[in-house]
Amino acid sequence: MTIDYRSVADDERTAFFEAVARGFGSDPPEDDQDAIDRFWALMPLDRSVAAFDDGNIVATLGDFALRLTVPGGDQIAMAGTTEVTVRPTHRRRGILREMMQRHLAKAAARGEAVAGLWASEAAIYGRFGFGLATELHEISLDSRLVEFPPAADHLQTEIIDPADLFELVAPFWSSLAPKWAGFVDRDEPRWRDIIADPPWFRGGATKSRSVVVRDGDEIVGYAAYRQNRRWEASVPTGTVMVQALVAANIEAHRTLWHHVTHVDLFPMVEYWDAPVDDPIVWETSNPRAVKRMPVDGLYLRILDVGAALQARSYESDGEIVIAINDDLGHADGTYHVEIDGGAATVTATDATPDIEMDVRQLGALYLGRNAAPALHTSGHIVGSAASVLRCSQLFRTAQAPWCPEMF
């Protein structure tokens, strides 16, 4: 068997799209050229990787050009690793590793300091150097058991036509980008894809509902949700399925939560991607009734240690020497990291390292997660207790990182 690896050509766009759909257990929509065009508007052909066996696509990998917010509010270019599939007939043949190596090498050659992904299977990507950079909480509650703070009197809530999302909400979404490390901005093709909301993408629920909160003419909050009807013994028990909820301030945040917990006939509320430090949990009358399940979010793969560490800011000053092990070679080496005034200077060094870790652990620390002590205890970071404490103090941020955009 000879497998060929390359980007797909223009006349192979449909075949790649269908291979991705099948890989994720979906039936690709028939004769839906608009869906195919939207898909490829998100990704230039040359950022794709496909494996071909006798001319047939047997594996896929996509690569979105994304902007990632890092601690301090700046945004850096990130290779958005996505659409990774391998046919069941071609598993365990090294195809995924070959595609991933090609993908990461291309990203590094473009000067992208990091790659990021959402893992369909969490056990796969650590071996390629991806570390868990953000977590989230899946929240579920019965609004009949919980009281939330009331909507702010000076704010207005408005349900908008999804067709107006790009014009009305896209600028607001982008304005929030500096607020959270881990935030991924959305470009116009991504908003157009969200607006399309095809029936095969809804999982049996309604079309997406879009709501904004205004302070005068200014949008200060946005939420999107679906509704799933249900009745039990003639009692309505429908579910509001929150897809997104972002706000510029706590008043708008409370107002959005008030809205999604007061939809008639839909007392059950589920939100799959809440920040782990979402303040609404501490403002409820009955926190025990708000069920939270920690889930892994964005994974990061550091490709250029110096560029990545110098792009973010730091809440503590100091210095440390870190040895990074990287089987693929992109980040391998020992680095002296000196932080002064919240800015880092990173240089390669032959000095004895204070701590040693795999590149995936660097990805786990990069956006500010307070993970160093646990990684040390579990043997994934090697060094003295004092050095690990210093590492934790340098990298962590007061606000937990959060990625509200799955890709």
Disulfide bonds with the S-S distance in Angstrom:
none
